Amino acid sequence: MPAKLFNPNSEDPFVLSRSRIDNFLECRRCFYLTNKVGVARPPSFPFNLNNAVDELLKNEFDIYREKGEPHPIMVENNLKALPYEHPDLEEWRESLRHGVKRHHKETNLILRGGLDDLWINTETKQIIVVDYKATSKKGEVSIDADWQISYKRQIEFYQWLLRGNSFDVSDIGYFVYCNGISEKDEFNNQLEFKTKLIPYKGNDSWVEPTLFDVKETLMQDSPPEAASKCSYCAYVKKTLMI
């Protein structure tokens, strides 16, 4: 159950995370039940290996941040950038407790999200949003699959949050995508990765209208219809027919 449910009579801002907004875009009924009724979706399995890769990448980029030098992947891709140094960076990375926050006054919603990293373009001085991804698949990694729309929205949402905090943010963000290599004869307590830097030009224009839809949905007296492709709602519906 969420720490706090939406109360239409309260004047206090209601806090929503990036993942909750993604939940809204997937299924408005699930979103309503979670945030107004207190019936959340079952939790997903933790991606412990992915989280470990995230932590190691953060540690690695922090080394170059402290040195004030470009990371080798920036040099390899002819990117004029450096890891961005800011006293609030660690807080912005804490998705469960802090993250980057922005108050949307028109809806009285506070939006927040924990980002992976920020770089700075050394020529334009614009901030670059960076997200780490890890997988293991044959062939090249990409962000072209239909289900990866959530990855793209993630970059755009962070861009929107930072712009609301008076940062000059580049439209171009990057995915540091690590692909685990499984075509090896032995494990030997080592998992090797091939890392690819994937640029993505974000467009955060969807965020504002989505927030108005979110607020309108929360103000309803009853939950909306389930999304046609929501497996959670489909499961509940079928179990009720038994």
N, C-alpha and C positions, 0 to 999 in steps of 0.2 A: 504494500500500500504506500502511496506517496506520502512524504512527510506532512504535506499540507494539501487539502483538497480545495478546489475552487469554490468560493462563496460569492454568488452574484450580488449580495448585499454589502460586501466588504469594500472599503475604500483603499485597502492596502494593495500594492502591486502584487500580481501573481507571477511566480517564477517558473519558467519553463526552460528546459535544456534543449540543446540541438537535437538530441535523440528523440525527445518528445515531439518536436516539430516534424521530424521524419516519420514518426508514428502517425501523426495527424495526416500526413500526405499519403500514407499507406492505407489507413482505415480510420475514418472519422468516428466510427462507433467505438473501436478499441480505445482511441484517444479520449473520448468522452467518459467511458467507463473507468479508465485509469485515473483521470484528473478530477472528475466530479463525483463519481460514485465510490471510488477506491478499490475497484476490481481490476487489477493489472493483468497483462499477459503473463504466462509462465516465463520465468527467466531463461535466457538462452545459455548454452554451455560457454564457460569462459575460454577465451582463446589465449591460453597461457604462453604458448610458444610465440605467438604474434606479439604479446605484451613484452616478452623478453627481448625480442628484436627491437621493439620500440625503445625500450630502456637503453639498450646498447647503442642504438643510433643517437639517442639524445646525449649520452655520455661522450660519444665520439665527436659529435658536432660541437659540444661544449668545450672540448679541448681546443678546437680551432677558434671558437668564439673568444676564449681567454687569450689566445695568442694574437687575435686580430688578423688572422690569416684565412684565405679561402680554403675550403675543404677540397680534396682532390677531385671529387665529382663535379665541383663547380669549374675547376680548371679544365677537366676533360671535356666538358660541354661548352667551353668558351663563354661561361656565364660571368658577367661582371657583378659579382655579389660577394657578400660576407655574411656569416652568421650574425644575426642582429643581437646587440647587447642592450638589455633593458632590465632595470631592477625588479620589475613585476613579472618577468618571464616565467619564473617557477610557479607563481600563483596562477598565471594564465594556463599553465599546463595541467593544473589540478582540476580535472573535470568533475570529480565527485563533490568537492568542497567549494571551489572558487571558479576558476575559469575566467575568460573575458566576459564582461557583463555589459548590457546596454538596456536602458529603460526606454521602451516605446510608449511615449506619453499618450498617444491617441487611443491606445487600447489598455493602457496601464498594465502592460506586461513587461516583466524583466526577462530578457533572453540571455542565456549564458552557454558557454561551450569551452571545453578544454582542448586547446590546439597542441600539435606536436612540436612545431618549430616555426620561427620567423627568420627570414633573411632580409638583407637590405641591398637594393641595387646601388652600387657604388657610383653610378653615373647620374641616375635620376633621383636618388635618395628615397625612392618609394619602398614601402614595406612589402615583402613577398610572403604569402602564406604557403607553408609547406606541410604536407601530410605524409606520414610514413605508412607503407603498406607491406605486408609480407604474405607470401603464398608459396606453393610448390606445384608447378605444372610444367608440362613439356611445351617447348616453344617459347616465344616472346610474350612477356606480360604486356597488357594494354589496359585502357579504360573504356573500351568500345562496347562491352557487353551491356545489354539493356538493364540488368540488375545493378550495374555500376553507376547508375544515375545518382544513387545515394552518395557515392564518393564525390561526385562533382558538386552536389548540393552542399556537401560538407565544406569544401573549399569556399564556396560562395557565401555560406552562412558566416564563416569566420571573417571573410572580407567585409561583410555587412556589419558585423559586430565591431571590428576595428575602426571602420569608417565612422561609426557612431561615437567612437572615443577620440575623434579628431586626428586620426592617422591618415596619411596619404598612402593609400594602398594600391598596388599594381593590380590590374585586371588579370595578369598572368600569375598563376600559382604553379606549384610543382608537387608531383608525387615522387617520393623516393621509394621505388618499388623493388623489394627484395624477393627474388625467386629462388627457393631452395632447390639445390641440384640433387636429384635422386639417382641419376645414372652413374653411380659409383660402385666399385666392387666391394668396398668395405665401409663400415660406419666409423670405427676407431674413435668414438666419442666426439666426433666433429660433424657438424652440418654446415656445408658450404653454400654460399648464395652468390647469385649473379644479380648485381644491383643496376637498375635502370632509372634514369631521371626522365620523367614524363611531364612536359609542360601542359598546362590547361588554362585556357582563357575563360575566366568566370564571368557570370552575369547575375548579379544579385537582385535584379528587378522583381523576381518572384517573391521575395521575402515580405515586403510591405503588404501586398494584397493578401498573402497567406495569413498574416497576423490578424487582419480584420476578419477573415473567415474563421480563424481559431477562436477569436473572442465571440463571434456570433454563435458558433457551435456551443461554446461553454455556457452561454446565456440561455440556451434552450432548456425547456422543462423536461424533455425526454430525449433519450439517445437517438442519434440519426441512424439511418440504414447502414448495414455493413457494406464494405467495399466488395465488389463481385469476386475479387481474387484473394480475399483475406482468408487464409487457411485456418486461423484461430477461430473466427466467427463461424466458418463452415463446419469445423469440428464440433463446436458447441451446439449448432443447429441439428447436426446429425445425431448427437447423443441424446438430445431431447426427443427424438423420434423413436427411440428404442422402447 
